[in-house]
Amino acid sequence: MAIQKNVKIKNRKARFEYEILDTFTAGIVLRGTEIKAIREGKASIAESFCEFNSKGELFVINMTIQEYSHATHYNHSPKSERKLLLNRSELKKLEKEVKNSGLTIIPLVLFTNNKGLAKIDIALARGKKLYDKRQTIKERDTKKQLSRIKKSFNN
């Protein structure tokens, strides 16, 4: 199995389901077999979200990292909570926003940087209503139609 150099796992539903207000890049506390599985591209953040615990630490919940194929009995559990690493000021800002205005924190992209460390882009987001989703679909369709018309005129 070939290991990819730079892994980029996206949460494709996030921008459709939520209105993104602010983004942050955070490190993730992982065990040895978890980072190896991420480097193989065997992870998913589609159904995940972030939550604060009683100590004010931020955790990503419901992120799936499949078990590493070459591991022994020291393998990790696929759906465990994983701690996110941010500056104290960023954590306080996020916690204040979540508590006061009812916003949510969702992961957008799980990636590895040039040093091979796993990072996650998280976003402070507000859930979209049904009519907002319809508007998004309508804008996407008009963009497609415009690009088709431009393409036909260029040929």
Backbone as CSV, one residue per row, in Angstrom:
resi,resn,N_x,N_y,N_z,CA_x,CA_y,CA_z,C_x,C_y,C_z
1,MET,0.834,-1.173,0.000,0.000,0.000,0.000,0.891,1.253,0.000
2,ALA,0.709,2.137,-0.942,1.521,3.341,-1.041,1.020,4.415,-0.091
3,ILE,1.955,5.037,0.586,1.603,6.119,1.518,1.709,7.443,0.774
4,GLN,0.674,8.249,0.871,0.653,9.537,0.185,1.523,10.541,0.929
5,LYS,2.150,11.452,0.195,3.001,12.458,0.831,2.159,13.486,1.583
6,ASN,1.245,14.151,0.907,0.362,15.119,1.560,-1.073,14.628,1.463
7,VAL,-1.659,14.361,2.603,-3.028,13.862,2.666,-3.966,15.043,2.858
8,LYS,-5.094,15.034,2.183,-6.096,16.084,2.336,-7.471,15.434,2.315
9,ILE,-8.084,15.303,3.497,-9.400,14.691,3.623,-10.395,15.796,3.924
10,LYS,-11.388,15.978,3.049,-12.316,17.102,3.175,-13.659,16.668,3.735
11,ASN,-14.315,17.602,4.403,-15.690,17.432,4.847,-16.546,18.143,3.808
12,ARG,-17.032,17.393,2.831,-17.706,18.000,1.684,-19.069,18.589,2.032
13,LYS,-19.734,18.024,3.045,-21.058,18.509,3.419,-21.008,19.811,4.209
14,ALA,-19.871,20.119,4.795,-19.774,21.227,5.747,-20.218,22.560,5.144
15,ARG,-19.726,22.900,3.983,-20.049,24.204,3.387,-21.494,24.270,2.890
16,PHE,-22.109,23.106,2.655,-23.511,23.083,2.245,-24.429,23.176,3.454
17,GLU,-24.088,22.492,4.539,-24.930,22.444,5.728,-24.768,23.662,6.634
18,TYR,-23.594,24.320,6.583,-23.283,25.400,7.521,-22.804,26.642,6.805
19,GLU,-23.037,27.778,7.450,-22.484,29.057,7.004,-21.203,29.274,7.800
20,ILE,-20.062,29.317,7.110,-18.756,29.404,7.762,-18.495,30.860,8.159
21,LEU,-18.196,31.092,9.456,-17.938,32.437,9.952,-16.452,32.711,10.165
22,ASP,-15.720,31.746,10.701,-14.308,31.938,10.998,-13.605,30.585,10.958
23,THR,-12.346,30.546,10.511,-11.626,29.280,10.431,-10.344,29.336,11.256
24,PHE,-9.931,28.169,11.751,-8.713,28.018,12.534,-8.023,26.733,12.094
25,THR,-6.701,26.682,12.256,-5.948,25.457,12.016,-5.453,24.951,13.356
26,ALA,-5.748,23.682,13.648,-5.391,23.095,14.939,-4.591,21.821,14.732
27,GLY,-3.736,21.527,15.692,-3.036,20.254,15.719,-3.933,19.227,16.387
28,ILE,-3.615,17.943,16.222,-4.410,16.877,16.817,-3.480,15.979,17.630
29,VAL,-3.939,15.583,18.813,-3.188,14.631,19.622,-3.568,13.234,19.136
30,LEU,-2.581,12.523,18.576,-2.825,11.198,18.002,-1.862,10.173,18.576
31,ARG,-2.263,8.901,18.500,-1.375,7.806,18.851,-0.661,7.345,17.586
32,GLY,0.338,6.500,17.738,1.184,6.087,16.615,0.442,5.459,15.459
33,THR,-0.504,4.570,15.761,-1.202,3.896,14.670,-2.203,4.826,13.993
34,GLU,-2.680,5.841,14.708,-3.646,6.784,14.116,-2.985,7.622,13.022
35,ILE,-1.794,8.144,13.286,-1.130,8.983,12.283,-0.750,8.142,11.067
36,LYS,-0.391,6.881,11.280,-0.052,6.016,10.147,-1.280,5.760,9.274
37,ALA,-2.437,5.585,9.902,-3.670,5.374,9.138,-4.062,6.641,8.381
38,ILE,-3.862,7.809,8.992,-4.164,9.078,8.303,-3.254,9.244,7.098
39,ARG,-1.974,8.922,7.260,-1.039,9.041,6.141,-1.403,8.099,4.996
40,GLU,-2.100,7.008,5.305,-2.605,6.115,4.252,-3.907,6.650,3.657
41,GLY,-4.479,7.703,4.253,-5.718,8.290,3.751,-6.958,7.592,4.254
42,LYS,-6.870,6.834,5.340,-8.003,6.060,5.843,-8.672,6.772,7.008
43,ALA,-9.207,7.952,6.749,-9.895,8.718,7.778,-11.096,9.425,7.162
44,SER,-12.056,9.783,8.026,-13.250,10.482,7.568,-13.689,11.490,8.624
45,ILE,-14.023,12.692,8.190,-14.528,13.727,9.103,-15.928,14.171,8.706
46,ALA,-16.624,13.352,7.925,-17.929,13.738,7.381,-18.976,13.973,8.465
47,GLU,-19.054,13.137,9.478,-20.095,13.248,10.501,-19.566,13.844,11.801
48,SER,-18.397,14.458,11.776,-17.765,14.886,13.027,-18.071,16.333,13.379
49,PHE,-17.852,16.653,14.655,-18.027,18.001,15.184,-17.074,18.174,16.357
50,CYS,-16.942,19.398,16.856,-16.018,19.679,17.954,-16.794,20.151,19.175
51,GLU,-16.266,19.803,20.355,-16.951,20.114,21.599,-15.923,20.395,22.693
52,PHE,-16.270,21.281,23.625,-15.422,21.578,24.768,-15.766,20.647,25.922
53,ASN,-14.742,20.240,26.693,-15.006,19.458,27.903,-15.067,20.404,29.104
54,SER,-15.179,19.862,30.318,-15.330,20.693,31.515,-14.069,21.494,31.833
55,LYS,-12.898,21.062,31.356,-11.641,21.770,31.605,-11.368,22.867,30.581
56,GLY,-12.232,23.018,29.586,-12.028,24.033,28.553,-11.151,23.558,27.412
57,GLU,-10.979,22.237,27.272,-10.195,21.682,26.178,-11.133,21.322,25.027
58,LEU,-10.648,21.489,23.814,-11.464,21.227,22.625,-11.171,19.829,22.085
59,PHE,-12.226,19.052,21.835,-12.098,17.700,21.309,-12.913,17.562,20.036
60,VAL,-12.399,16.772,19.095,-13.166,16.443,17.898,-13.855,15.101,18.173
61,ILE,-15.172,15.082,17.971,-16.002,13.931,18.266,-16.451,13.297,16.947
62,ASN,-16.539,11.986,16.923,-17.105,11.240,15.794,-16.220,11.245,14.548
63,MET,-14.944,11.581,14.684,-14.014,11.494,13.561,-13.559,10.037,13.459
64,THR,-13.654,9.467,12.284,-13.308,8.064,12.093,-11.920,7.947,11.485
65,ILE,-11.058,7.224,12.192,-9.754,6.847,11.647,-9.722,5.328,11.682
66,GLN,-9.737,4.710,10.505,-9.770,3.248,10.442,-8.518,2.657,11.079
67,GLU,-8.639,1.429,11.553,-7.501,0.777,12.189,-6.374,0.590,11.183
68,TYR,-5.141,0.743,11.668,-3.959,0.591,10.825,-3.756,-0.877,10.499
69,SER,-3.536,-1.184,9.241,-3.499,-2.574,8.782,-2.316,-3.371,9.319
70,HIS,-1.177,-2.742,9.545,0.025,-3.460,9.965,0.270,-3.383,11.470
71,ALA,-0.732,-2.977,12.241,-0.542,-2.829,13.684,-0.792,-4.152,14.399
72,THR,-0.256,-4.243,15.597,-0.471,-5.424,16.426,-1.636,-5.152,17.370
73,HIS,-1.607,-5.714,18.561,-2.695,-5.517,19.512,-2.711,-4.109,20.107
74,TYR,-1.753,-3.268,19.755,-1.712,-1.885,20.239,-2.476,-0.927,19.314
75,ASN,-3.384,-1.425,18.527,-4.138,-0.597,17.591,-5.099,0.327,18.337
76,HIS,-5.556,1.384,17.686,-6.443,2.381,18.290,-7.903,2.041,18.003
77,SER,-8.805,2.691,18.744,-10.232,2.533,18.446,-10.618,3.579,17.399
78,PRO,-11.393,3.207,16.388,-11.648,4.098,15.244,-12.402,5.392,15.568
79,LYS,-13.321,5.400,16.546,-14.156,6.580,16.763,-13.886,7.282,18.086
80,SER,-12.692,7.181,18.638,-12.426,7.808,19.930,-12.338,9.332,19.790
81,GLU,-12.515,10.035,20.931,-12.391,11.498,20.940,-10.911,11.853,20.838
82,ARG,-10.604,12.898,20.069,-9.218,13.318,19.903,-9.083,14.797,20.253
83,LYS,-8.106,15.107,21.079,-7.905,16.474,21.556,-7.305,17.341,20.457
84,LEU,-7.801,18.580,20.360,-7.272,19.538,19.400,-6.369,20.527,20.121
85,LEU,-5.305,20.945,19.449,-4.327,21.848,20.031,-4.446,23.228,19.388
86,LEU,-4.817,24.208,20.201,-4.931,25.596,19.760,-4.307,26.500,20.822
87,ASN,-4.069,27.757,20.464,-3.610,28.730,21.452,-4.709,28.980,22.472
88,ARG,-4.316,29.368,23.674,-5.293,29.614,24.738,-6.273,30.727,24.342
89,SER,-5.771,31.766,23.671,-6.646,32.875,23.263,-7.683,32.405,22.238
90,GLU,-7.253,31.537,21.311,-8.188,31.005,20.312,-9.239,30.124,20.977
91,LEU,-8.807,29.304,21.936,-9.754,28.450,22.655,-10.793,29.273,23.405
92,LYS,-10.343,30.339,24.080,-11.281,31.186,24.834,-12.266,31.870,23.902
93,LYS,-11.785,32.345,22.759,-12.660,33.006,21.788,-13.718,32.030,21.273
94,LEU,-13.281,30.816,20.903,-14.218,29.810,20.404,-15.239,29.418,21.460
95,GLU,-14.773,29.199,22.698,-15.680,28.787,23.764,-16.721,29.868,24.049
96,LYS,-16.302,31.126,24.030,-17.232,32.243,24.263,-18.289,32.302,23.160
97,GLU,-17.860,32.158,21.920,-18.785,32.203,20.784,-19.794,31.061,20.831
98,VAL,-19.322,29.869,21.166,-20.204,28.696,21.208,-21.240,28.843,22.317
99,LYS,-20.796,29.303,23.497,-21.726,29.425,24.630,-22.728,30.556,24.436
100,ASN,-22.268,31.715,23.958,-23.135,32.895,23.890,-24.074,32.885,22.698
101,SER,-23.563,32.571,21.517,-24.399,32.727,20.321,-24.892,31.414,19.730
102,GLY,-24.615,30.290,20.371,-25.158,29.018,19.897,-24.567,28.536,18.590
103,LEU,-23.360,28.956,18.278,-22.699,28.495,17.062,-22.099,27.119,17.312
104,THR,-21.644,26.467,16.258,-21.032,25.149,16.378,-19.651,25.171,15.726
105,ILE,-18.819,24.225,16.129,-17.475,24.115,15.563,-17.424,22.807,14.777
106,ILE,-17.090,22.926,13.488,-17.042,21.747,12.631,-15.674,21.654,11.948
107,PRO,-15.187,20.438,11.719,-13.943,20.279,10.958,-14.206,20.405,9.460
108,LEU,-13.303,21.089,8.765,-13.431,21.265,7.318,-12.481,20.356,6.553
109,VAL,-11.202,20.365,6.936,-10.185,19.597,6.214,-9.220,18.973,7.214
110,LEU,-8.923,17.693,7.026,-7.884,16.990,7.774,-6.727,16.810,6.811
111,PHE,-5.527,17.285,7.186,-4.399,17.220,6.254,-3.092,16.987,6.996
112,THR,-2.066,16.625,6.256,-0.720,16.536,6.814,0.098,17.661,6.216
113,ASN,0.908,18.294,7.064,1.735,19.399,6.573,3.061,18.871,6.035
114,ASN,3.981,19.777,5.684,5.252,19.380,5.086,6.110,18.539,6.029
115,LYS,5.946,18.736,7.335,6.721,17.969,8.313,6.100,16.598,8.590
116,GLY,4.925,16.328,8.012,4.265,15.045,8.211,3.330,15.024,9.405
117,LEU,3.091,16.199,10.018,2.193,16.275,11.165,0.750,16.423,10.708
118,ALA,-0.172,15.806,11.434,-1.597,15.898,11.094,-2.166,17.184,11.666
119,LYS,-2.846,17.936,10.858,-3.505,19.178,11.256,-4.950,19.108,10.793
120,ILE,-5.790,19.931,11.400,-7.191,19.958,11.013,-7.642,21.413,10.946
121,ASP,-8.314,21.768,9.861,-8.926,23.089,9.744,-10.327,22.994,10.322
122,ILE,-10.604,23.812,11.347,-11.935,23.819,11.951,-12.573,25.166,11.689
123,ALA,-13.892,25.197,11.729,-14.615,26.429,11.431,-15.682,26.683,12.476
124,LEU,-15.830,27.945,12.827,-16.940,28.395,13.642,-18.083,28.628,12.658
125,ALA,-19.196,27.917,12.856,-20.235,27.922,11.829,-21.625,28.027,12.427
126,ARG,-22.536,28.497,11.590,-23.954,28.578,11.939,-24.704,27.686,10.961
127,GLY,-25.609,26.872,11.471,-26.372,25.973,10.620,-27.265,26.728,9.656
128,LYS,-27.330,26.248,8.421,-28.182,26.889,7.422,-29.607,26.380,7.540
129,LYS,-30.536,27.231,7.213,-31.943,26.841,7.129,-32.185,26.230,5.744
130,LEU,-33.340,25.623,5.561,-33.653,24.949,4.309,-33.624,25.912,3.121
131,TYR,-34.153,27.133,3.305,-34.167,28.081,2.193,-32.762,28.553,1.835
132,ASP,-31.842,28.585,2.828,-30.449,28.928,2.527,-29.811,27.848,1.667
133,LYS,-30.136,26.582,1.956,-29.587,25.474,1.174,-30.105,25.532,-0.255
134,ARG,-31.396,25.873,-0.402,-31.963,26.005,-1.756,-31.257,27.110,-2.526
135,GLN,-30.961,28.212,-1.834,-30.257,29.334,-2.461,-28.861,28.892,-2.913
136,THR,-28.180,28.104,-2.104,-26.848,27.601,-2.456,-26.911,26.740,-3.708
137,ILE,-27.905,25.859,-3.776,-28.082,24.993,-4.951,-28.359,25.842,-6.189
138,LYS,-29.201,26.867,-6.049,-29.554,27.735,-7.164,-28.319,28.480,-7.687
139,GLU,-27.493,29.000,-6.759,-26.274,29.710,-7.170,-25.304,28.778,-7.892
140,ARG,-25.192,27.558,-7.405,-24.287,26.585,-8.019,-24.755,26.246,-9.431
141,ASP,-26.065,26.074,-9.608,-26.606,25.761,-10.933,-26.406,26.912,-11.917
142,THR,-26.623,28.146,-11.481,-26.415,29.289,-12.377,-24.948,29.430,-12.757
143,LYS,-24.044,29.131,-11.828,-22.618,29.161,-12.137,-22.270,28.146,-13.215
144,LYS,-22.839,26.941,-13.107,-22.597,25.897,-14.107,-23.106,26.330,-15.471
145,GLN,-24.325,26.915,-15.499,-24.906,27.347,-16.764,-24.073,28.451,-17.405
146,LEU,-23.608,29.409,-16.597,-22.772,30.485,-17.132,-21.474,29.947,-17.721
147,SER,-20.851,29.002,-17.024,-19.596,28.442,-17.553,-19.839,27.675,-18.852
148,ARG,-20.982,27.008,-18.977,-21.318,26.300,-20.228,-21.515,27.299,-21.364
149,ILE,-22.213,28.398,-21.070,-22.443,29.415,-22.106,-21.121,30.039,-22.540
150,LYS,-20.259,30.364,-21.577,-18.944,30.926,-21.920,-18.128,29.962,-22.770
151,LYS,-18.195,28.700,-22.420,-17.446,27.671,-23.137,-17.945,27.561,-24.579
152,SER,-19.271,27.632,-24.765,-19.830,27.514,-26.117,-19.471,28.744,-26.980
153,PHE,-19.360,29.928,-26.350,-18.990,31.115,-27.112,-17.513,31.125,-27.476
154,ASN,-16.686,30.538,-26.627,-15.238,30.514,-26.891,-14.869,29.553,-28.021
155,ASN,-15.693,28.550,-28.268,-15.380,27.578,-29.336,-15.803,28.016,-30.692
